[in-house]
Amino acid sequence: LREMGRLGIACDLAHANDRTFWQALERFEGRVCYTHGACYALSTHARNLTDEMMKALAERGGVMGICFHRDFVDEKAPSLARLADHFLHALEIMGEDGVGVGTDFDGLALHKPPVIEDAAGVAKLWEELSRRGVSQAAQEKIGWKNFLRMMPKG
């Protein structure tokens, strides 16, 4: 963690267990993010973040990328509407500066396609979020601006 901070590398906590998540937030002084997961309050997948974790990440200026993996979205009935629920919940907990898109297209099992199957389908997400009242400005933050902050300066 010390070397990552020295080099200006953001710390991605997406594959950290809960203990490591909290230790990294406590000890790492640089930028932190969670590139692909979802909201535990909506789907109890072990890789999803609790509201407490989401709040702590947001307080550090971090970003959580909402993943399109079916099991992360809903174990029983994953859908575009349920995926949008995760974005809305994350926005409520973290604010519009803390939420991003974390598709995980390259890490999904082939036998279980994601809720949105490829980049061409992301337009459906923007339509659903618009329909639910998420502003264009907030969508731009979610779509790219928030994770841009995680990139090294210079």
C-alpha positions in Angstrom: 0.0 0.0 0.0 2.8 2.4 0.8 4.4 1.8 -2.6 1.1 2.2 -4.4 0.6 5.5 -2.6 4.1 6.7 -3.5 3.5 5.9 -7.2 0.1 7.5 -7.2 -1.8 4.3 -8.0 -5.4 4.1 -6.8 -6.2 1.1 -4.6 -9.0 -1.1 -6.0 -10.7 -3.0 -3.2 -13.0 -5.1 -5.4 -11.4 -8.4 -4.5 -10.6 -7.6 -0.9 -12.3 -9.4 1.9 -14.1 -7.3 4.5 -11.2 -7.1 6.9 -8.8 -6.1 4.2 -11.3 -3.5 2.9 -11.4 -1.8 6.3 -7.6 -2.1 6.9 -6.9 -0.6 3.5 -9.3 2.4 4.0 -7.6 3.0 7.4 -4.0 2.7 6.2 -3.9 3.7 2.6 -3.5 7.5 2.1 -4.1 7.6 -1.7 -7.2 7.3 -3.9 -9.5 4.2 -3.3 -12.1 2.6 -5.4 -14.2 -0.6 -5.7 -14.3 -1.2 -9.4 -17.0 -3.8 -9.7 -19.6 -4.9 -7.1 -23.1 -4.0 -6.1 -25.2 -3.2 -3.1 -25.4 -5.8 -0.4 -28.7 -4.3 0.9 -30.3 -5.4 -2.5 -28.5 -8.6 -3.1 -26.5 -10.5 -0.5 -23.7 -11.7 -2.7 -20.5 -11.8 -0.7 -18.7 -9.4 -3.1 -21.3 -6.7 -2.7 -20.7 -3.7 -0.3 -22.8 -3.0 2.7 -24.2 0.5 3.2 -21.6 1.1 5.9 -18.7 0.2 3.5 -20.2 2.3 0.8 -20.5 5.3 3.2 -16.9 4.9 4.3 -15.7 4.6 0.7 -17.6 7.8 -0.3 -16.2 9.6 2.8 -12.7 8.9 1.4 -13.7 10.3 -2.0 -13.8 6.8 -3.5 -15.9 5.4 -6.3 -17.9 2.2 -6.4 -18.5 0.7 -9.9 -21.8 -1.2 -10.1 -21.2 -4.5 -11.8 -23.6 -6.1 -14.4 -23.0 -9.7 -13.1 -26.3 -11.4 -12.7 -25.5 -12.9 -9.3 -24.4 -9.5 -7.9 -27.6 -7.8 -9.1 -30.1 -10.4 -7.9 -29.7 -14.1 -7.1 -33.2 -14.9 -8.2 -34.5 -12.4 -10.8 -31.7 -10.2 -12.2 -33.0 -7.5 -14.6 -32.3 -4.1 -16.0 -34.8 -2.6 -13.5 -33.0 -4.4 -10.6 -29.6 -3.2 -11.9 -31.0 0.4 -11.9 -32.1 -0.2 -8.3 -28.5 -0.8 -7.4 -27.4 2.5 -9.0 -30.2 4.4 -7.2 -29.3 2.8 -3.9 -25.7 3.6 -4.3 -26.5 7.2 -5.3 -28.6 7.5 -2.1 -25.9 6.2 0.1 -22.8 7.6 -1.6 -24.0 10.6 -3.6 -23.4 11.2 -7.2 -19.6 11.6 -6.8 -19.3 8.1 -5.5 -21.0 5.9 -8.1 -19.6 4.6 -11.4 -20.1 1.9 -14.0 -18.2 -1.3 -13.2 -19.5 -3.7 -15.9 -16.9 -6.5 -15.4 -17.5 -7.6 -19.0 -14.1 -9.3 -19.0 -14.6 -11.2 -15.8 -18.0 -12.8 -16.3 -18.7 -16.5 -16.8 -19.7 -17.3 -20.3 -22.5 -19.6 -19.2 -24.2 -16.8 -17.3 -24.4 -13.6 -19.4 -24.5 -10.3 -17.5 -27.7 -8.3 -17.2 -26.4 -6.0 -19.9 -24.4 -8.2 -22.3 -22.1 -5.7 -24.0 -21.2 -2.0 -24.3 -24.0 -1.4 -26.9 -26.6 -2.3 -24.3 -25.5 0.3 -21.8 -27.7 2.9 -23.5 -30.6 0.9 -21.9 -29.2 1.7 -18.5 -29.0 5.4 -19.2 -32.6 5.3 -20.4 -33.8 3.6 -17.3 -31.9 5.9 -15.0 -33.3 8.9 -16.9 -36.8 7.5 -16.5 -36.2 7.3 -12.8 -35.0 10.9 -12.5 -31.2 10.6 -12.6 -30.0 13.8 -14.3 -27.7 13.9 -17.3 -25.0 15.5 -15.2 -25.2 12.7 -12.7 -25.1 10.1 -15.5 -21.9 11.7 -16.8 -20.3 11.4 -13.4 -21.5 7.7 -13.2 -20.5 7.0 -16.8 -16.9 8.3 -16.7 -16.1 11.4 -14.7 -16.0 9.7 -11.2 -13.5 7.0 -12.3 -11.5 9.6 -14.2 -10.6 11.1 -10.7 -9.0 7.7 -9.9 -6.4 8.1 -12.6 -3.0 9.5 -11.8 -2.5 13.2 -12.4 0.3 14.4 -14.6 
